[in-house]
Amino acid sequence: MPDLSRSLSGAFMLLLASCAPSCRSDGRGGSPSRDAAPALDALRASAPEAGLKCTDPVGRCPEVVYALGNVESYALEVDGDTLYWAEQGGGARIHSAPKDGRGPVTKIGTWGGGLAPYRMFVVDGERIYWANDEPDLLSVKSIRKDGSDPREIEVAKIEWLPNLLGDGNLLWVVQFGCARVARIDKATGEVSITKVHDKDPYRFGGGTCTAQDEKFIYCGNVSVFFRFEKQSQKADQLAVGFNAVGPMERIGDEIYAVNNLPGLGSRQENLAVLGLPDFSMKDLGKTMGPVASMHYDLTRNTLYWTASFENIMSYSLSSGRIERLAISGANHIYYNAQDETYFYWSSQDFNPKTRKNAIMRIRKDPR
């Protein structure tokens, strides 16, 4: 059964040249390092200081899970009882920690440290995989959850700024602007790369928004929408009058996505739904700001996302209602994750005098 991760995201990316694949250890080995993490109770006590404001009268107020100080947190994922995130500030690190906020925080690897792809992590039964994008190399790194057996699969000899998708025994890497798609066999490290188009992604329309199902990868890059068939590794271009500027989520026979409405100017993001197979489009309402990633909760039949600069948002597919759950208190929020009870995000405070970055969460239901 394909590992169809629920984290659908937008990403910024670049051009590439293909190369022969290789699978190798990164040579570090040894035990992961552990950093001290404050207890959750102390972090909750710091919430008012961080400027948290709760707009929900029934108790769904934001909570600080891990306070990061000057360190910026990037892509975020939840698996079981563990949080995974990418971190930059004194080094480009991949960390894991218990999602209850009590620590310890464990360094499990490193990444390229440039502009992090929004869809960076894939977690399967035994390993965590992440995109490692550097100016002269795109690779996929992985490690067992116990910190052993680090590996690296080389994909291309140039930066991609990719989206990383999990699909059972396979990984898919989508390049900036939907220009190329790489298929990776997890077991063998074998890589095959398909060119989707020859246009300059920056001139053609920057950005990459992806979703997938059992047969296809869907990719929007601002002005054009592509559908990539996994088995044949062939792509077709779909003209839908859709200006993709944020994440996409495949739900049933529809794709929910963030659309920049024509005629309204820049940064007028709307949540939209595309019907399959005809790709008819319907606007559902404003997202309340730029959206980097969103998650679908099947039990609640609800989409959750963070909208910069402060808004924690949801959309009920049952009622058709967009709701603001809370204000995060941070001046920039990007990366999201979820479990059955909480919706998580990483907040970034760009004020050099405060710099109170954090991993945060909110209850999906009232207490």
LUMVEX-723860 format. One record per residue: chain; x, y, z of N, C-alpha, C in turn; residue in one letter. Coordinates in steps of 0.02 Angstrom, whole numbers, plus 50000, padded with zeros to 5 digits. Layout:
# LUMVEX-723860
{A {X Y Z} {X Y Z} {X Y Z} a}
...
This chain:
# LUMVEX-723860
{A {50043 49941 50000} {50000 50000 50000} {50044 50062 50000} m}
{A {50033 50110 49955} {50076 50168 49952} {50075 50207 50017} p}
{A {50132 50235 50034} {50138 50276 50094} {50120 50348 50075} d}
{A {50055 50362 50072} {50032 50427 50049} {50031 50475 50107} l}
{A {50087 50508 50117} {50093 50555 50173} {50042 50610 50167} s}
{A {50016 50632 50224} {49965 50683 50224} {49993 50754 50225} r}
{A {50058 50761 50222} {50086 50828 50224} {50096 50852 50153} s}
{A {50053 50895 50126} {50058 50920 50059} {50084 50991 50062} l}
{A {50135 51004 50019} {50170 51066 50030} {50190 51100 49967} s}
{A {50202 51166 49973} {50235 51203 49921} {50308 51207 49934} g}
{A {50352 51213 49881} {50423 51219 49891} {50454 51263 49838} a}
{A {50512 51294 49852} {50549 51332 49803} {50606 51289 49779} f}
{A {50621 51286 49712} {50672 51240 49687} {50714 51266 49629} m}
{A {50759 51224 49599} {50809 51246 49550} {50816 51196 49494} l}
{A {50869 51204 49449} {50882 51160 49393} {50928 51104 49412} l}
{A {50937 51054 49367} {50980 50997 49383} {51012 50967 49322} l}
{A {51062 50923 49335} {51088 50878 49284} {51087 50809 49315} a}
{A {51065 50758 49277} {51059 50691 49306} {51128 50659 49311} s}
{A {51132 50606 49354} {51195 50571 49363} {51182 50499 49381} c}
{A {51235 50457 49378} {51227 50388 49398} {51214 50384 49472} a}
{A {51166 50342 49494} {51149 50338 49565} {51203 50301 49604} p}
{A {51207 50317 49668} {51250 50279 49712} {51217 50276 49780} s}
{A {51228 50223 49817} {51202 50217 49885} {51261 50205 49930} c}
{A {51269 50249 49981} {51328 50244 50022} {51313 50266 50093} r}
{A {51352 50244 50139} {51348 50269 50207} {51379 50339 50210} s}
{A {51353 50381 50256} {51383 50448 50260} {51446 50447 50303} d}
{A {51465 50389 50330} {51530 50382 50361} {51534 50405 50433} g}
{A {51478 50434 50459} {51482 50459 50527} {51470 50404 50578} r}
{A {51413 50370 50571} {51397 50315 50617} {51395 50339 50689} g}
{A {51403 50292 50736} {51405 50310 50806} {51336 50327 50832} g}
{A {51333 50349 50894} {51270 50364 50927} {51251 50437 50913} s}
{A {51186 50451 50904} {51165 50521 50896} {51176 50559 50960} p}
{A {51187 50625 50953} {51197 50667 51012} {51131 50687 51042} s}
{A {51132 50704 51107} {51070 50724 51141} {51080 50793 51171} r}
{A {51030 50837 51158} {51031 50904 51186} {50977 50909 51239} d}
{A {50989 50947 51291} {50940 50955 51344} {50878 50990 51318} a}
{A {50818 50968 51340} {50756 51001 51320} {50716 51018 51382} a}
{A {50691 51079 51389} {50652 51098 51448} {50588 51058 51452} p}
{A {50561 51051 51512} {50499 51015 51522} {50441 51054 51492} a}
{A {50389 51018 51473} {50332 51049 51440} {50298 51100 51486} l}
{A {50293 51087 51551} {50260 51133 51596} {50295 51202 51596} d}
{A {50361 51201 51597} {50398 51264 51596} {50387 51300 51530} a}
{A {50383 51262 51475} {50374 51294 51410} {50304 51324 51405} l}
{A {50254 51289 51432} {50187 51318 51432} {50185 51383 51472} r}
{A {50223 51386 51526} {50225 51446 51568} {50255 51505 51529} a}
{A {50297 51490 51479} {50328 51544 51440} {50283 51568 51383} s}
{A {50225 51537 51374} {50182 51555 51318} {50160 51628 51319} a}
{A {50137 51656 51377} {50118 51726 51376} {50176 51772 51357} p}
{A {50235 51755 51380} {50294 51795 51363} {50306 51794 51288} e}
{A {50290 51738 51256} {50300 51733 51183} {50246 51770 51144} a}
{A {50199 51800 51180} {50148 51840 51147} {50090 51799 51120} g}
{A {50077 51739 51148} {50023 51697 51124} {49956 51729 51139} l}
{A {49912 51729 51089} {49845 51756 51098} {49795 51703 51075} k}
{A {49747 51685 51116} {49699 51633 51099} {49632 51665 51080} c}
{A {49607 51651 51022} {49543 51678 50999} {49487 51627 51007} t}
{A {49502 51567 51030} {49452 51514 51036} {49426 51513 51108} d}
{A {49361 51524 51118} {49334 51526 51187} {49325 51458 51219} p}
{A {49340 51404 51183} {49327 51337 51210} {49392 51298 51223} v}
{A {49448 51332 51230} {49507 51300 51257} {49557 51273 51208} g}
{A {49553 51292 51144} {49603 51267 51096} {49659 51319 51089} r}
{A {49692 51335 51142} {49745 51385 51140} {49812 51354 51120} c}
{A {49854 51391 51084} {49920 51365 51064} {49963 51349 51125} p}
{A {50003 51296 51119} {50051 51277 51171} {50120 51273 51140} e}
{A {50171 51294 51177} {50240 51284 51157} {50261 51213 51175} v}
{A {50284 51174 51127} {50308 51106 51140} {50383 51107 51153} v}
{A {50422 51138 51108} {50494 51147 51118} {50513 51219 51100} y}
{A {50542 51254 51148} {50567 51321 51136} {50637 51316 51105} a}
{A {50649 51350 51050} {50711 51343 51012} {50755 51405 51016} l}
{A {50731 51459 51045} {50772 51519 51051} {50792 51548 50984} g}
{A {50858 51556 50973} {50882 51585 50910} {50884 51535 50852} n}
{A {50871 51472 50866} {50874 51420 50814} {50810 51420 50774} v}
{A {50815 51420 50708} {50757 51418 50664} {50739 51346 50647} e}
{A {50675 51329 50654} {50652 51262 50638} {50620 51263 50569} s}
{A {50631 51208 50533} {50605 51203 50464} {50557 51144 50461} y}
{A {50562 51104 50409} {50514 51051 50396} {50500 51010 50459} a}
{A {50437 50990 50468} {50414 50959 50529} {50373 50897 50512} l}
{A {50381 50843 50552} {50343 50782 50541} {50330 50748 50608} e}
{A {50273 50713 50613} {50256 50673 50672} {50249 50600 50650} v}
{A {50280 50556 50689} {50272 50484 50677} {50266 50450 50745} d}
{A {50209 50419 50759} {50199 50387 50824} {50204 50438 50879} g}
{A {50250 50427 50926} {50259 50472 50983} {50316 50521 50973} d}
{A {50341 50527 50911} {50402 50565 50898} {50391 50622 50849} t}
{A {50421 50679 50864} {50425 50736 50819} {50493 50735 50783} l}
{A {50494 50752 50719} {50556 50761 50681} {50554 50831 50651} y}
{A {50612 50866 50653} {50615 50931 50620} {50686 50946 50597} w}
{A {50690 50990 50548} {50754 51016 50524} {50767 51082 50559} a}
{A {50830 51095 50574} {50849 51152 50616} {50909 51186 50586} e}
{A {50910 51252 50590} {50967 51290 50566} {50984 51344 50616} q}
{A {51047 51352 50630} {51070 51399 50681} {51124 51365 50721} g}
{A {51187 51378 50704} {51242 51340 50735} {51251 51273 50703} g}
{A {51224 51263 50642} {51230 51200 50607} {51162 51180 50579} g}
{A {51163 51143 50524} {51102 51120 50492} {51089 51048 50514} a}
{A {51043 51040 50562} {51034 50976 50595} {50964 50948 50585} r}
{A {50959 50882 50588} {50895 50848 50592} {50887 50823 50664} i}
{A {50831 50839 50696} {50820 50820 50765} {50757 50777 50771} h}
{A {50757 50737 50824} {50696 50702 50844} {50686 50713 50919} s}
{A {50623 50709 50941} {50608 50718 51012} {50538 50692 51026} a}
{A {50524 50670 51087} {50456 50649 51104} {50407 50706 51093} p}
{A {50349 50691 51065} {50302 50743 51048} {50266 50773 51109} k}
{A {50275 50742 51169} {50245 50771 51229} {50285 50830 51256} d}
{A {50342 50846 51225} {50381 50905 51243} {50429 50895 51301} g}
{A {50435 50835 51327} {50477 50823 51385} {50549 50803 51369} r}
{A {50565 50796 51304} {50633 50781 51285} {50653 50709 51302} g}
{A {50716 50691 51289} {50769 50734 51264} {50763 50745 51188} p}
{A {50796 50798 51164} {50802 50812 51093} {50864 50776 51067} v}
{A {50858 50737 51014} {50912 50697 50988} {50931 50719 50918} t}
{A {50994 50734 50907} {51018 50748 50840} {51028 50682 50804} k}
{A {50995 50673 50747} {51000 50610 50710} {51035 50617 50643} i}
{A {51050 50679 50621} {51085 50687 50558} {51092 50760 50540} g}
{A {51115 50773 50480} {51124 50841 50454} {51092 50846 50386} t}
{A {51082 50909 50364} {51056 50921 50296} {51095 50978 50265} w}
{A {51080 50995 50202} {51121 51043 50165} {51122 51112 50195} g}
{A {51067 51132 50229} {51068 51195 50265} {51051 51255 50224} g}
{A {51033 51247 50160} {51011 51303 50120} {50937 51317 50132} g}
{A {50900 51332 50079} {50828 51342 50084} {50795 51274 50090} l}
{A {50765 51260 50147} {50738 51193 50159} {50676 51181 50117} a}
{A {50670 51123 50086} {50608 51106 50052} {50552 51098 50103} p}
{A {50493 51120 50086} {50438 51116 50134} {50418 51043 50146} y}
{A {50418 51003 50094} {50404 50933 50102} {50471 50896 50104} r}
{A {50497 50888 50164} {50566 50866 50172} {50572 50795 50198} m}
{A {50524 50773 50240} {50529 50710 50275} {50482 50657 50246} f}
{A {50506 50594 50247} {50464 50535 50237} {50483 50487 50293} v}
{A {50434 50463 50331} {50446 50416 50385} {50410 50351 50369} v}
{A {50447 50295 50368} {50415 50231 50358} {50422 50190 50423} d}
{A {50411 50125 50420} {50411 50085 50481} {50476 50086 50519} g}
{A {50533 50090 50486} {50598 50084 50520} {50643 50144 50512} e}
{A {50635 50182 50458} {50683 50235 50442} {50648 50301 50432} r}
{A {50686 50355 50441} {50665 50422 50421} {50709 50445 50364} i}
{A {50679 50472 50312} {50715 50496 50253} {50706 50572 50249} y}
{A {50758 50608 50226} {50750 50679 50216} {50790 50702 50155} w}
{A {50765 50756 50125} {50799 50786 50067} {50859 50825 50091} a}
{A {50916 50814 50059} {50978 50849 50075} {51000 50886 50012} n}
{A {50987 50950 50009} {50997 50988 49948} {51053 51039 49958} d}
{A {51106 51032 49918} {51164 51077 49921} {51178 51104 49851} e}
{A {51219 51157 49844} {51230 51187 49779} {51256 51139 49726} p}
{A {51294 51088 49746} {51323 51042 49696} {51299 50970 49705} d}
{A {51247 50959 49745} {51224 50891 49755} {51153 50889 49785} l}
{A {51110 50850 49754} {51047 50831 49784} {51052 50758 49805} l}
{A {51038 50744 49867} {51038 50675 49890} {50979 50665 49938} s}
{A {50964 50602 49953} {50915 50585 50004} {50952 50547 50059} v}
{A {50951 50575 50119} {50982 50542 50176} {50930 50504 50217} k}
{A {50952 50454 50252} {50907 50417 50296} {50945 50387 50354} s}
{A {50908 50370 50406} {50937 50338 50465} {50883 50297 50499} i}
{A {50902 50244 50532} {50854 50206 50571} {50831 50248 50631} r}
{A {50771 50235 50655} {50744 50276 50708} {50784 50272 50773} k}
{A {50823 50218 50781} {50866 50213 50840} {50932 50248 50832} d}
{A {50942 50283 50775} {51002 50321 50763} {51058 50283 50729} g}
{A {51046 50220 50709} {51097 50179 50677} {51089 50178 50601} s}
{A {51140 50151 50568} {51138 50137 50496} {51122 50198 50453} d}
{A {51162 50253 50458} {51151 50311 50415} {51168 50294 50343} p}
{A {51128 50319 50296} {51138 50307 50225} {51126 50371 50186} r}
{A {51152 50373 50125} {51141 50429 50080} {51136 50404 50008} e}
{A {51084 50424 49973} {51074 50407 49902} {51083 50470 49861} i}
{A {51132 50468 49817} {51145 50526 49774} {51094 50526 49717} e}
{A {51065 50585 49704} {51013 50591 49653} {51038 50631 49593} v}
{A {51068 50689 49605} {51090 50732 49550} {51148 50776 49573} a}
{A {51188 50798 49525} {51248 50837 49540} {51234 50913 49538} k}
{A {51174 50932 49557} {51157 51003 49559} {51098 51011 49606} i}
{A {51090 51071 49632} {51036 51086 49680} {50967 51080 49646} e}
{A {50919 51052 49682} {50850 51044 49657} {50800 51084 49697} w}
{A {50810 51093 49762} {50759 51120 49807} {50694 51080 49798} l}
{A {50694 51016 49819} {50642 50970 49798} {50585 50961 49848} p}
{A {50531 50931 49824} {50481 50900 49866} {50495 50825 49868} n}
{A {50490 50796 49927} {50504 50724 49937} {50439 50689 49955} l}
{A {50421 50637 49917} {50358 50600 49927} {50373 50527 49941} l}
{A {50339 50498 49990} {50345 50427 50004} {50291 50386 49970} g}
{A {50309 50326 49946} {50262 50285 49909} {50282 50212 49918} d}
{A {50269 50183 49977} {50286 50114 49990} {50361 50102 49987} g}
{A {50383 50060 49940} {50454 50045 49932} {50492 50098 49891} n}
{A {50457 50150 49870} {50486 50201 49827} {50486 50269 49861} l}
{A {50531 50312 49838} {50530 50383 49852} {50525 50420 49786} l}
{A {50490 50476 49785} {50486 50519 49726} {50512 50588 49746} w}
{A {50555 50617 49704} {50582 50684 49716} {50561 50728 49657} v}
{A {50525 50782 49673} {50500 50827 49621} {50540 50891 49622} v}
{A {50568 50909 49565} {50612 50967 49561} {50573 51032 49558} q}
{A {50606 51086 49576} {50578 51154 49572} {50545 51166 49505} f}
{A {50485 51195 49506} {50450 51210 49445} {50423 51149 49409} g}
{A {50421 51091 49442} {50397 51028 49412} {50439 51008 49352} c}
{A {50503 51029 49349} {50544 51018 49290} {50563 50945 49281} a}
{A {50577 50909 49337} {50597 50839 49333} {50568 50801 49393} r}
{A {50562 50735 49384} {50540 50691 49437} {50590 50634 49442} v}
{A {50615 50620 49502} {50661 50564 49513} {50625 50508 49550} a}
{A {50633 50448 49527} {50607 50388 49560} {50664 50352 49595} r}
{A {50657 50338 49660} {50710 50307 49699} {50685 50243 49731} i}
{A {50721 50189 49721} {50706 50125 49754} {50740 50127 49823} d}
{A {50701 50123 49877} {50729 50128 49944} {50780 50073 49958} k}
{A {50765 50012 49934} {50807 49955 49951} {50874 49956 49914} a}
{A {50872 49971 49850} {50933 49966 49808} {50968 50033 49799} t}
{A {50932 50089 49810} {50961 50154 49797} {50961 50173 49723} g}
{A {50929 50132 49681} {50927 50146 49609} {50885 50209 49596} e}
{A {50910 50253 49553} {50878 50316 49538} {50865 50321 49463} v}
{A {50805 50340 49444} {50791 50357 49374} {50757 50425 49373} s}
{A {50776 50467 49325} {50752 50536 49322} {50715 50548 49256} i}
{A {50656 50577 49261} {50614 50593 49202} {50609 50669 49196} t}
{A {50622 50694 49135} {50614 50765 49122} {50542 50779 49105} k}
{A {50511 50826 49140} {50441 50844 49129} {50436 50899 49077} v}
{A {50479 50949 49081} {50480 51002 49031} {50549 51033 49027} h}
{A {50562 51072 48974} {50627 51102 48962} {50629 51176 48980} d}
{A {50575 51203 49005} {50572 51275 49017} {50611 51293 49080} k}
{A {50636 51354 49082} {50669 51380 49141} {50617 51387 49197} d}
{A {50625 51351 49252} {50573 51354 49304} {50560 51424 49331} p}
{A {50612 51466 49333} {50603 51533 49359} {50562 51576 49312} y}
{A {50574 51571 49247} {50536 51609 49198} {50467 51578 49186} r}
{A {50465 51512 49191} {50404 51475 49177} {50353 51485 49233} f}
{A {50376 51499 49292} {50333 51506 49351} {50363 51467 49408} g}
{A {50391 51502 49457} {50426 51468 49510} {50380 51435 49560} g}
{A {50409 51392 49601} {50372 51358 49653} {50351 51289 49631} g}
{A {50336 51246 49679} {50315 51178 49666} {50266 51156 49719} t}
{A {50207 51135 49698} {50155 51112 49742} {50137 51041 49721} c}
{A {50138 50993 49767} {50130 50924 49747} {50076 50888 49788} t}
{A {50046 50838 49756} {50001 50791 49788} {50009 50725 49751} a}
{A {49985 50670 49781} {49991 50606 49747} {49934 50560 49766} q}
{A {49923 50510 49723} {49880 50454 49739} {49915 50391 49715} d}
{A {49880 50335 49710} {49913 50272 49691} {49943 50274 49621} e}
{A {49913 50312 49575} {49934 50311 49505} {49975 50372 49485} k}
{A {49961 50430 49514} {49988 50492 49488} {50021 50535 49542} f}
{A {50068 50577 49519} {50092 50634 49557} {50065 50696 49523} i}
{A {50035 50741 49561} {50008 50803 49534} {50055 50859 49555} y}
{A {50070 50903 49509} {50119 50956 49522} {50096 51021 49490} c}
{A {50088 51072 49531} {50072 51139 49506} {50130 51185 49517} g}
{A {50146 51227 49467} {50202 51274 49476} {50181 51344 49455} n}
{A {50134 51372 49492} {50108 51440 49484} {50062 51445 49425} v}
{A {50086 51433 49363} {50044 51445 49305} {50021 51383 49268} s}
{A {50053 51326 49282} {50038 51265 49244} {50030 51207 49293} v}
{A {49987 51160 49275} {49972 51102 49317} {49991 51039 49278} f}
{A {50033 50996 49309} {50055 50934 49277} {50028 50873 49314} f}
{A {50019 50819 49277} {50002 50754 49306} {50054 50704 49281} r}
{A {50090 50672 49328} {50144 50626 49312} {50121 50555 49329} f}
{A {50119 50510 49280} {50099 50441 49291} {50159 50402 49317} e}
{A {50150 50370 49375} {50206 50336 49408} {50231 50276 49369} k}
{A {50186 50236 49342} {50208 50174 49309} {50245 50188 49244} q}
{A {50217 50230 49201} {50250 50245 49137} {50303 50299 49144} s}
{A {50303 50336 49200} {50347 50394 49212} {50342 50444 49155} q}
{A {50280 50458 49135} {50266 50508 49085} {50219 50560 49114} k}
{A {50227 50622 49090} {50188 50678 49117} {50146 50710 49062} a}
{A {50088 50735 49081} {50049 50776 49035} {50031 50841 49070} d}
{A {50025 50893 49030} {50011 50959 49055} {49936 50972 49054} q}
{A {49909 50994 49111} {49838 51006 49117} {49826 51080 49124} l}
{A {49788 51109 49078} {49772 51180 49081} {49707 51188 49119} a}
{A {49712 51217 49180} {49653 51223 49222} {49639 51295 49243} v}
{A {49677 51343 49217} {49669 51411 49239} {49683 51419 49313} g}
{A {49733 51382 49336} {49747 51378 49408} {49815 51408 49422} f}
{A {49818 51453 49470} {49880 51486 49489} {49902 51459 49556} n}
{A {49938 51403 49555} {49956 51367 49617} {50010 51405 49655} a}
{A {49995 51425 49716} {50043 51461 49757} {50052 51429 49826} v}
{A {50027 51369 49835} {50032 51336 49900} {50019 51262 49894} g}
{A {50009 51228 49951} {50005 51155 49952} {49942 51127 49919} p}
{A {49945 51062 49904} {49889 51027 49875} {49877 50963 49915} m}
{A {49814 50941 49918} {49795 50880 49952} {49744 50841 49910} e}
{A {49761 50779 49895} {49715 50736 49858} {49668 50702 49907} r}
{A {49603 50715 49901} {49551 50687 49945} {49495 50660 49902} i}
{A {49487 50595 49902} {49435 50564 49861} {49446 50579 49788} g}
{A {49395 50605 49754} {49400 50622 49683} {49414 50696 49672} d}
{A {49444 50728 49722} {49457 50800 49717} {49528 50816 49742} e}
{A {49554 50872 49720} {49616 50899 49745} {49602 50967 49775} i}
{A {49619 50974 49839} {49613 51038 49874} {49680 51073 49870} y}
{A {49680 51136 49853} {49743 51171 49841} {49735 51245 49856} a}
{A {49792 51279 49860} {49792 51352 49871} {49803 51386 49805} v}
{A {49757 51430 49788} {49756 51463 49723} {49761 51538 49732} n}
{A {49803 51571 49692} {49807 51643 49692} {49756 51670 49642} n}
{A {49702 51700 49667} {49647 51720 49624} {49668 51771 49572} l}
{A {49653 51760 49508} {49671 51808 49456} {49633 51874 49466} p}
{A {49666 51929 49450} {49635 51994 49453} {49637 52027 49521} g}
{A {49660 51991 49572} {49660 52019 49639} {49730 52041 49661} l}
{A {49780 52031 49618} {49847 52050 49635} {49883 51996 49675} g}
{A {49944 52011 49694} {49985 51962 49730} {49959 51950 49801} s}
{A {49972 51889 49827} {49957 51870 49896} {49883 51876 49912} r}
{A {49840 51850 49866} {49769 51845 49878} {49749 51772 49877} q}
{A {49776 51733 49925} {49770 51661 49923} {49699 51638 49941} e}
{A {49674 51592 49901} {49610 51561 49913} {49618 51486 49917} n}
{A {49578 51453 49958} {49573 51380 49956} {49526 51362 49899} l}
{A {49548 51316 49856} {49509 51296 49798} {49506 51220 49795} a}
{A {49455 51194 49760} {49449 51123 49750} {49444 51109 49675} v}
{A {49483 51060 49653} {49484 51039 49583} {49451 50971 49577} l}
{A {49399 50967 49536} {49365 50904 49526} {49402 50860 49476} g}
{A {49405 50794 49491} {49436 50747 49445} {49381 50705 49412} l}
{A {49390 50686 49348} {49450 50695 49306} {49450 50759 49264} p}
{A {49397 50800 49267} {49394 50857 49221} {49431 50919 49246} d}
{A {49453 50919 49310} {49490 50974 49340} {49450 51039 49340} f}
{A {49384 51034 49348} {49344 51094 49358} {49361 51124 49426} s}
{A {49361 51190 49431} {49385 51224 49491} {49330 51264 49525} m}
{A {49331 51262 49592} {49285 51301 49632} {49323 51332 49690} k}
{A {49314 51398 49700} {49346 51432 49756} {49305 51424 49819} d}
{A {49339 51412 49876} {49305 51398 49938} {49311 51454 49990} l}
{A {49358 51499 49980} {49366 51554 50027} {49438 51570 50041} g}
{A {49451 51627 50072} {49519 51650 50084} {49554 51608 50138} k}
{A {49619 51596 50127} {49658 51557 50174} {49686 51600 50232} t}
{A {49679 51666 50227} {49703 51714 50278} {49779 51723 50274} m}
{A {49809 51712 50215} {49879 51725 50207} {49915 51670 50170} g}
{A {49980 51679 50154} {50019 51627 50120} {50020 51562 50159} p}
{A {50015 51506 50124} {50013 51440 50155} {50069 51397 50129} v}
{A {50108 51366 50173} {50164 51325 50152} {50146 51251 50151} a}
{A {50106 51228 50200} {50087 51158 50201} {50021 51150 50237} s}
{A {49985 51097 50221} {49922 51083 50255} {49912 51008 50262} m}
{A {49867 50990 50308} {49857 50919 50324} {49783 50903 50326} h}
{A {49765 50843 50303} {49696 50821 50305} {49687 50770 50361} y}
{A {49636 50781 50402} {49618 50735 50455} {49556 50698 50432} d}
{A {49564 50633 50417} {49509 50592 50391} {49453 50585 50441} l}
{A {49469 50575 50505} {49419 50566 50557} {49373 50626 50562} t}
{A {49401 50685 50561} {49362 50747 50568} {49340 50775 50501} r}
{A {49365 50746 50445} {49350 50770 50378} {49366 50844 50372} n}
{A {49427 50861 50396} {49447 50931 50402} {49518 50941 50379} t}
{A {49530 50997 50344} {49597 51019 50326} {49622 51069 50377} l}
{A {49686 51064 50395} {49718 51111 50441} {49778 51142 50407} y}
{A {49790 51207 50419} {49849 51240 50393} {49867 51300 50435} w}
{A {49929 51324 50428} {49950 51388 50456} {49956 51438 50400} t}
{A {49931 51498 50412} {49935 51551 50362} {49976 51608 50391} a}
{A {50032 51623 50359} {50072 51679 50383} {50029 51741 50380} s}
{A {50031 51780 50431} {50088 51781 50476} {50072 51754 50545} f}
{A {50010 51743 50562} {49996 51718 50629} {49940 51665 50632} e}
{A {49903 51655 50581} {49839 51621 50586} {49843 51545 50583} n}
{A {49808 51512 50629} {49800 51440 50629} {49730 51426 50604} i}
{A {49723 51390 50547} {49661 51387 50510} {49637 51315 50501} m}
{A {49572 51309 50487} {49544 51244 50470} {49488 51253 50419} s}
{A {49474 51200 50381} {49418 51199 50335} {49382 51132 50343} y}
{A {49318 51134 50361} {49278 51073 50367} {49248 51056 50299} s}
{A {49266 50997 50273} {49236 50975 50210} {49162 50959 50219} l}
{A {49142 50944 50280} {49071 50927 50293} {49027 50989 50292} s}
{A {49050 51042 50326} {49009 51103 50331} {49026 51155 50278} s}
{A {49086 51149 50246} {49108 51199 50199} {49130 51264 50231} g}
{A {49150 51261 50294} {49166 51321 50332} {49241 51326 50345} r}
{A {49270 51385 50331} {49338 51402 50349} {49337 51437 50417} i}
{A {49381 51415 50463} {49380 51442 50530} {49452 51459 50552} e}
{A {49460 51515 50586} {49524 51530 50618} {49521 51503 50689} r}
{A {49566 51456 50705} {49566 51425 50771} {49602 51467 50823} l}
{A {49656 51500 50802} {49696 51538 50850} {49746 51582 50814} a}
{A {49779 51625 50852} {49835 51665 50828} {49897 51639 50863} i}
{A {49950 51625 50825} {50007 51589 50854} {50051 51632 50898} s}
{A {50053 51698 50886} {50097 51741 50924} {50165 51750 50891} g}
{A {50180 51710 50839} {50243 51717 50802} {50230 51762 50741} a}
{A {50284 51790 50714} {50274 51833 50655} {50286 51796 50590} n}
{A {50300 51732 50593} {50305 51692 50532} {50298 51618 50551} h}
{A {50255 51583 50516} {50245 51512 50529} {50242 51475 50462} i}
{A {50277 51419 50458} {50282 51383 50395} {50258 51311 50400} y}
{A {50296 51269 50436} {50292 51197 50427} {50244 51166 50477} y}
{A {50205 51117 50453} {50151 51088 50493} {50159 51013 50499} n}
{A {50127 50985 50550} {50121 50913 50559} {50059 50900 50601} a}
{A {50038 50837 50606} {49979 50823 50646} {49981 50752 50674} q}
{A {49943 50741 50728} {49926 50674 50751} {49851 50673 50763} d}
{A {49827 50622 50798} {49755 50615 50806} {49725 50669 50851} e}
{A {49765 50701 50893} {49739 50750 50941} {49760 50821 50926} t}
{A {49822 50830 50903} {49851 50897 50896} {49871 50913 50824} y}
{A {49872 50978 50810} {49902 51006 50749} {49964 51045 50770} f}
{A {50021 51030 50739} {50086 51058 50758} {50111 51106 50704} y}
{A {50152 51155 50725} {50185 51198 50676} {50250 51224 50705} w}
{A {50294 51245 50660} {50356 51278 50682} {50348 51353 50671} s}
{A {50362 51392 50722} {50355 51464 50719} {50424 51496 50717} s}
{A {50429 51550 50678} {50493 51586 50672} {50482 51659 50688} q}
{A {50517 51683 50737} {50514 51753 50758} {50573 51789 50726} d}
{A {50558 51832 50677} {50611 51866 50641} {50635 51930 50675} f}
{A {50608 51946 50733} {50630 52005 50770} {50697 51989 50804} n}
{A {50752 52021 50784} {50818 52004 50812} {50823 52017 50887} p}
{A {50778 52056 50916} {50781 52071 50987} {50747 52017 51029} k}
{A {50703 51977 50998} {50667 51926 51036} {50686 51855 51016} t}
{A {50679 51839 50951} {50701 51775 50923} {50675 51716 50964} r}
{A {50610 51714 50978} {50580 51659 51017} {50549 51608 50969} k}
{A {50592 51572 50934} {50569 51520 50889} {50546 51459 50929} n}
{A {50500 51421 50902} {50473 51365 50941} {50437 51315 50896} a}
{A {50431 51253 50921} {50384 51204 50895} {50321 51211 50938} i}
{A {50263 51221 50906} {50201 51234 50942} {50147 51185 50921} m}
{A {50091 51186 50958} {50035 51142 50940} {49970 51172 50967} r}
{A {49914 51146 50941} {49848 51164 50964} {49803 51102 50962} i}
{A {49759 51095 51010} {49711 51040 51009} {49662 51050 50952} r}
{A {49647 50996 50916} {49598 51001 50862} {49527 51009 50887} k}
{A {49512 50979 50944} {49445 50982 50973} {49446 51022 51038} d}
{A {49389 51052 51056} {49386 51086 51121} {49396 51037 51178} p}
{A {49421 51061 51233} {49432 51019 51292} {49364 51000 51322} r}
